[in-house]
Amino acid sequence: MRDEVRRRGRWLLGSLAVVLAVTGGGYAVTARPAADAAGGGERRADGLPPATTPVRRGDLSSGLKVEGTLGYAKERKLGAAAAGVLTWVAAEGATIERDGRLYELGGRPVRLMYGSTPVYRTMKAGDKGEDVKQLKRNLQALGYGVGLDASDGTFTAGTATGVKRWQKAHGMKETGEVGREDIAFASGPQRVRHGDAAIGDEPAPGKAVLTLTGTERMVRFQMDVAKAAASAKTGSKVTVTLPGGGTAGGRIESVGSAANPDDQGGPGGPGGGGGGGGGGGDKKPKVEVSVVLDDAAGIEGPDQSPVTVALTGETRKGVLSVPVNALLALAGGGFGVQVVENGKAREVPVELGMFGQGRVEVKGNALKEGTPVGVPAS
């Protein structure tokens, strides 16, 4: 009778009695006393477990699913180029391509050009630099820079001519010079996520006018730092369940540094820039994980739509495993399972391996594929 009471108090997970915590690259398992043994108090007089399940041999994956958000790539704030009254601004959700208007100050448009170096000066004859090189590429792409050498970062007389052609096409004063009041560089087409100033406002120079993103879709989510270290590796493949039920493949592009839990800004972390799986009352530090989709251009769904991300994790081939709730906390320490053979049950120590999909890899001389082990009643 004493042995039976002892066994009842050690059957794990009858009511969440095992605590699994990802730590670094593996898992830690700690047992806390179960208020009830195998499932709701059901016992057999012969000492056998209320149910059994066979030890299974097969592939085991540590993959898991997390909640995320479908958004757009490369969010940025676009500041006012100069002082003035905002007389027009691109609408939320609009896509702006090369030479398209972003906003107007005092009726003067600021147009989008492609490039990674920001506009930091008025470009004019004799200037040299990457910004000039970008300007020349854009003039060529728009048909105003015929004959320009876009590999050369020098603002030549030909560059000034190209600028004047561009200015004439837009009804601007033909100065042959161009600066922050005329253009803004970005890496490619931009989507307006939302406006940060309204028509009639007088934003100070540098104050945000628009929040922009790239036009390619991507997914963001948040994870506990420890779980991310074990399951979210840069370059790893994922499967995303999209709004409406379809799926899309992707890969993890980046895993951010740890965030202070007090700085978690709800979905998407600081600034609410997208992401999920965080927030609420969970105060554990989290990192933001970004996923690039394989067919980003073909993905549909409203901005900030909830999605589910299936992380592949590690896969072990051909291992023995049992359901996690088959584990026992042994009196002398460690863990075991209750093997049932010839109408009798005996405790067998096991070495634990990887956890995944509600199962745990087990190693032990007494175990083989098909061996019945005790589990709590369902």
C-alpha positions as CSV (number, residue, x, y, z in Angstrom):
1,M,0.0,0.0,0.0
2,R,2.8,2.4,0.9
3,D,4.5,1.7,-2.5
4,E,1.2,2.4,-4.3
5,V,0.8,5.8,-2.5
6,R,4.4,6.6,-3.3
7,R,3.8,5.8,-7.0
8,R,0.7,7.9,-7.1
9,G,2.5,10.9,-5.8
10,R,5.2,10.7,-8.4
11,W,3.2,10.2,-11.7
12,L,4.1,13.3,-13.6
13,L,1.8,15.5,-15.6
14,G,-1.4,14.0,-14.3
15,S,-2.3,17.7,-13.8
16,L,0.7,19.6,-15.2
17,A,3.2,18.2,-12.7
18,V,6.2,18.4,-14.9
19,V,7.7,21.8,-15.7
20,L,9.6,22.0,-19.0
21,A,11.8,25.0,-19.6
22,V,14.0,25.5,-22.6
23,T,17.5,26.4,-21.4
24,G,20.0,27.3,-24.0
25,G,20.3,24.4,-26.5
26,G,18.3,21.9,-24.5
27,Y,15.6,21.3,-21.9
28,A,15.5,21.2,-18.1
29,V,12.9,19.0,-16.4
30,T,11.8,19.6,-12.9
31,A,9.1,17.7,-11.0
32,R,6.8,19.1,-8.5
33,P,4.5,17.0,-6.4
34,A,1.3,16.0,-8.1
35,A,-1.8,16.5,-6.0
36,D,-3.3,13.4,-7.7
37,A,-1.7,10.5,-9.4
38,A,-2.6,9.0,-12.7
39,G,-5.4,11.2,-13.9
40,G,-8.3,12.2,-11.7
41,G,-7.8,9.7,-8.9
42,E,-8.7,6.6,-10.9
43,R,-6.8,3.6,-9.5
44,R,-6.7,-0.1,-10.1
45,A,-6.6,-2.5,-7.1
46,D,-4.0,-4.7,-8.9
47,G,-1.4,-1.8,-9.0
48,L,-1.4,-1.6,-12.7
49,P,-1.6,1.8,-14.4
50,P,-5.0,2.9,-15.6
51,A,-3.8,2.9,-19.2
52,T,-0.8,2.0,-21.3
53,T,0.8,3.2,-24.5
54,P,3.6,1.6,-26.5
55,V,7.1,3.0,-26.7
56,R,7.4,4.4,-30.2
57,R,10.4,4.5,-32.6
58,G,10.5,7.3,-35.1
59,D,11.6,10.8,-35.9
60,L,11.0,13.4,-33.2
61,S,11.0,17.1,-33.8
62,S,11.4,19.9,-31.3
63,G,9.5,22.3,-33.5
64,L,6.8,24.5,-32.0
65,K,4.2,27.0,-33.1
66,V,4.1,30.6,-32.1
67,E,1.7,33.5,-32.9
68,G,3.0,36.3,-35.1
69,T,1.9,39.2,-37.2
70,L,1.9,39.7,-41.0
71,G,3.4,43.0,-41.9
72,Y,5.8,44.7,-44.2
73,A,9.6,45.0,-44.4
74,K,11.9,47.7,-43.2
75,E,9.8,50.2,-41.3
76,R,11.2,53.7,-41.1
77,K,10.2,57.3,-40.2
78,L,10.4,60.0,-42.9
79,G,11.1,63.4,-41.5
80,A,10.2,66.8,-42.9
81,A,12.9,68.2,-45.1
82,A,12.4,71.7,-44.0
83,A,10.1,74.1,-42.2
84,G,6.7,74.7,-43.8
85,V,3.1,73.9,-44.0
86,L,2.1,70.4,-45.0
87,T,-0.1,70.8,-48.0
88,W,-0.4,67.2,-49.2
89,V,0.6,63.8,-47.9
90,A,0.4,60.3,-49.4
91,A,-2.5,58.2,-48.1
92,E,-2.2,55.3,-45.7
93,G,-1.7,52.1,-47.6
94,A,-0.5,53.8,-50.7
95,T,2.5,52.4,-52.6
96,I,5.0,55.0,-53.8
97,E,7.4,54.1,-56.6
98,R,10.4,56.0,-58.0
99,D,9.6,59.7,-58.7
100,G,6.3,59.4,-56.8
101,R,5.2,62.1,-54.4
102,L,5.6,61.4,-50.7
103,Y,4.4,64.7,-49.3
104,E,4.4,68.4,-50.1
105,L,5.5,71.4,-48.0
106,G,4.0,74.7,-49.1
107,G,3.0,73.0,-52.4
108,R,6.5,71.8,-53.1
109,P,6.6,68.0,-53.6
110,V,9.3,65.7,-52.1
111,R,9.6,62.7,-54.4
112,L,11.0,59.2,-53.8
113,M,14.3,58.1,-55.4
114,Y,16.0,54.8,-54.8
115,G,19.2,54.5,-52.9
116,S,20.6,53.6,-49.5
117,T,22.5,56.8,-48.7
118,P,20.1,59.5,-47.4
119,V,20.0,63.0,-48.9
120,Y,22.1,65.1,-46.5
121,R,22.9,68.2,-48.7
122,T,22.0,70.1,-51.8
123,M,23.7,68.2,-54.7
124,K,25.3,70.5,-57.3
125,A,28.1,70.7,-59.8
126,G,31.4,69.5,-58.5
127,D,30.0,67.5,-55.6
128,K,31.2,63.9,-55.2
129,G,29.8,61.0,-53.3
130,E,27.5,58.0,-53.1
131,D,24.5,60.3,-53.0
132,V,25.5,61.8,-56.3
133,K,26.0,58.3,-57.8
134,Q,22.4,57.4,-56.6
135,L,21.0,60.5,-58.1
136,K,22.6,59.7,-61.5
137,R,21.2,56.2,-61.4
138,N,17.7,57.5,-60.8
139,L,18.0,60.1,-63.6
140,Q,19.0,57.3,-66.0
141,A,16.2,55.1,-64.8
142,L,13.6,57.9,-65.4
143,G,15.0,58.7,-68.8
144,Y,16.5,62.1,-67.9
145,G,20.2,61.0,-67.7
146,V,21.0,59.7,-71.1
147,G,24.8,59.4,-71.5
148,L,25.5,59.7,-67.8
149,D,28.2,57.5,-66.2
150,A,26.3,56.2,-63.2
151,S,29.4,54.4,-61.8
152,D,31.0,57.8,-61.3
153,G,30.0,59.7,-58.2
154,T,30.8,63.2,-59.6
155,F,28.1,65.8,-60.2
156,T,29.1,66.7,-63.8
157,A,27.6,69.2,-66.2
158,G,25.7,66.3,-67.7
159,T,24.2,65.5,-64.3
160,A,23.0,69.1,-64.0
161,T,21.4,68.8,-67.4
162,G,19.6,65.7,-66.4
163,V,18.4,67.4,-63.2
164,K,17.0,70.3,-65.2
165,R,15.2,67.9,-67.5
166,W,13.6,66.2,-64.5
167,Q,12.7,69.6,-63.0
168,K,11.1,70.8,-66.2
169,A,9.0,67.6,-66.5
170,H,7.5,68.4,-63.0
171,G,7.1,72.2,-63.6
172,M,9.8,73.1,-61.2
173,K,12.4,75.9,-61.4
174,E,15.3,74.5,-63.5
175,T,18.2,75.1,-61.1
176,G,20.2,72.0,-62.0
177,E,20.6,71.3,-58.3
178,V,18.6,69.0,-56.0
179,G,18.4,68.5,-52.3
180,R,16.3,67.4,-49.3
181,E,13.4,69.7,-50.2
182,D,13.1,67.8,-53.5
183,I,13.8,64.1,-53.0
184,A,14.2,61.4,-50.4
185,F,16.1,58.2,-50.9
186,A,14.8,54.7,-49.9
187,S,15.9,51.2,-50.8
188,G,13.0,50.7,-53.2
189,P,9.2,51.2,-53.5
190,Q,7.7,52.3,-50.3
191,R,4.3,51.7,-48.7
192,V,2.7,54.2,-46.4
193,R,1.9,52.5,-43.1
194,H,0.4,55.7,-41.6
195,G,0.8,59.4,-41.5
196,D,2.5,61.1,-38.6
197,A,1.4,64.6,-39.5
198,A,-1.8,66.0,-41.0
199,I,-2.4,68.5,-43.8
200,G,-2.1,72.0,-42.3
201,D,0.5,70.9,-39.7
202,E,3.8,72.7,-39.6
203,P,6.3,70.0,-38.8
204,A,9.7,71.1,-37.7
205,P,12.6,69.9,-39.9
206,G,13.3,66.3,-39.2
207,K,10.0,65.7,-37.4
208,A,8.2,62.6,-38.8
209,V,5.7,63.1,-41.6
210,L,5.2,59.5,-42.7
211,T,5.9,56.0,-41.4
212,L,7.0,54.0,-44.4
213,T,7.7,50.3,-45.0
214,G,9.0,48.3,-47.9
215,T,6.3,46.6,-50.1
216,E,7.4,43.0,-49.5
217,R,5.4,41.1,-46.9
218,M,7.2,39.6,-43.9
219,V,6.3,38.1,-40.5
220,R,7.4,39.1,-37.1
221,F,6.9,37.4,-33.7
222,Q,8.3,37.5,-30.2
223,M,9.8,34.7,-28.2
224,D,11.3,34.2,-24.7
225,V,15.0,34.6,-25.0
226,A,15.7,31.1,-23.9
227,K,13.2,29.5,-26.3
228,A,14.6,31.6,-29.2
229,A,18.1,30.4,-28.5
230,A,16.9,26.8,-28.8
231,S,14.4,27.1,-31.6
232,A,14.8,30.2,-33.7
233,K,18.0,30.1,-35.7
234,T,18.8,32.5,-38.5
235,G,18.3,30.8,-41.8
236,S,16.0,28.1,-40.4
237,K,12.9,27.3,-42.5
238,V,9.4,27.9,-41.2
239,T,5.9,27.4,-42.3
240,V,3.4,30.3,-41.8
241,T,-0.4,29.8,-41.6
242,L,-1.8,32.9,-43.3
243,P,-5.1,34.7,-42.8
244,G,-7.8,32.7,-44.5
245,G,-6.0,29.4,-43.8
246,G,-3.4,29.1,-46.6
247,T,0.3,28.4,-45.8
248,A,3.5,29.9,-47.0
249,G,7.2,28.9,-46.6
250,G,9.8,31.2,-45.3
251,R,13.0,31.5,-43.4
252,I,14.2,33.3,-40.3
253,E,16.0,36.5,-41.4
254,S,17.0,37.8,-38.0
255,V,16.7,37.2,-34.3
256,G,16.9,40.4,-32.3
257,S,18.8,41.1,-29.1
258,A,17.0,40.6,-25.7
259,A,14.4,43.2,-24.9
260,N,13.6,44.5,-21.4
261,P,10.2,43.1,-20.5
262,D,9.1,46.6,-19.4
263,D,9.7,47.9,-22.9
264,Q,7.4,45.3,-24.6
265,G,5.0,47.5,-26.6
266,G,2.4,44.8,-27.1
267,P,2.3,43.0,-30.4
268,G,5.5,43.7,-32.3
269,G,7.5,44.9,-29.3
270,P,8.8,48.5,-28.9
271,G,6.8,50.8,-31.1
272,G,4.2,48.2,-32.0
273,G,6.0,47.4,-35.3
274,G,4.6,44.0,-35.8
275,G,5.1,40.7,-34.2
276,G,3.3,38.5,-31.7
277,G,3.5,35.9,-29.1
278,G,4.4,38.4,-26.5
279,G,2.8,41.0,-24.3
280,G,0.1,40.2,-21.7
281,G,1.3,39.6,-18.2
282,D,4.4,37.7,-19.2
283,K,7.4,39.7,-17.9
284,K,10.1,37.4,-19.3
285,P,12.6,39.2,-21.7
286,K,11.8,38.5,-25.3
287,V,13.4,38.9,-28.7
288,E,11.8,39.9,-31.9
289,V,12.2,37.4,-34.7
290,S,11.7,38.4,-38.4
291,V,10.7,35.9,-41.1
292,V,11.2,36.5,-44.8
293,L,8.5,34.8,-47.0
294,D,9.5,32.7,-50.0
295,D,6.8,34.3,-52.2
296,A,6.6,37.7,-50.4
297,A,5.1,39.4,-53.5
298,G,2.2,36.9,-53.7
299,I,1.1,37.1,-50.0
300,E,-2.2,38.8,-49.3
301,G,-3.8,39.9,-46.1
302,P,-4.3,43.1,-44.1
303,D,-1.4,44.7,-42.4
304,Q,-0.9,43.4,-38.8
305,S,-3.0,40.3,-39.5
306,P,-2.4,37.5,-37.0
307,V,-0.6,34.4,-38.3
308,T,0.8,31.2,-36.9
309,V,4.5,30.3,-37.4
310,A,5.6,26.7,-37.2
311,L,9.3,26.5,-36.3
312,T,11.1,23.4,-37.6
313,G,13.5,23.1,-34.6
314,E,15.8,20.1,-34.3
315,T,14.8,16.6,-35.6
316,R,16.1,13.4,-34.2
317,K,15.9,10.4,-36.5
318,G,14.7,7.0,-35.4
319,V,14.6,7.6,-31.6
320,L,12.5,5.9,-28.9
321,S,10.0,8.1,-27.3
322,V,7.0,8.1,-25.0
323,P,4.3,10.7,-24.1
324,V,5.6,13.2,-21.6
325,N,2.9,12.2,-19.2
326,A,4.4,8.7,-19.0
327,L,7.3,9.9,-17.0
328,L,7.7,9.1,-13.3
329,A,9.8,10.9,-10.7
330,L,11.9,8.2,-9.1
331,A,12.4,8.1,-5.3
332,G,16.2,8.1,-5.7
333,G,16.2,11.0,-8.2
334,G,15.9,11.1,-11.9
335,F,13.1,9.9,-14.1
336,G,11.6,6.6,-15.2
337,V,8.6,4.9,-16.8
338,Q,6.3,2.2,-15.6
339,V,6.8,-0.8,-17.9
340,V,3.9,-3.3,-18.0
341,E,4.7,-6.9,-18.9
342,N,3.1,-10.2,-18.1
343,G,0.4,-8.6,-16.0
344,K,2.8,-6.7,-13.8
345,A,4.2,-3.2,-13.6
346,R,7.8,-2.2,-12.8
347,E,9.6,1.1,-12.7
348,V,12.4,1.5,-15.2
349,P,14.9,4.4,-15.0
350,V,15.3,6.3,-18.3
351,E,17.6,8.9,-19.7
352,L,15.8,11.8,-21.2
353,G,16.6,13.3,-24.6
354,M,14.8,15.8,-26.7
355,F,11.2,17.0,-26.1
356,G,8.8,17.7,-28.9
357,Q,5.2,17.3,-30.0
358,G,4.1,16.2,-26.5
359,R,6.7,13.4,-26.4
360,V,10.1,12.9,-25.0
361,E,13.1,10.9,-26.2
362,V,14.0,8.1,-23.8
363,K,17.0,5.8,-23.5
364,G,17.2,2.7,-21.3
365,N,18.3,-0.9,-21.6
366,A,14.9,-2.2,-20.7
367,L,13.1,-0.3,-23.5
368,K,12.4,-1.2,-27.0
369,E,9.9,-0.3,-29.7
370,G,6.4,-1.5,-28.7
371,T,7.1,-1.9,-24.9
372,P,3.9,-0.9,-23.1
373,V,4.4,1.9,-20.5
374,G,1.9,3.3,-18.1
375,V,0.1,6.6,-18.6
376,P,-2.6,8.5,-16.6
377,A,-6.2,7.8,-17.6
378,S,-7.3,10.2,-20.4
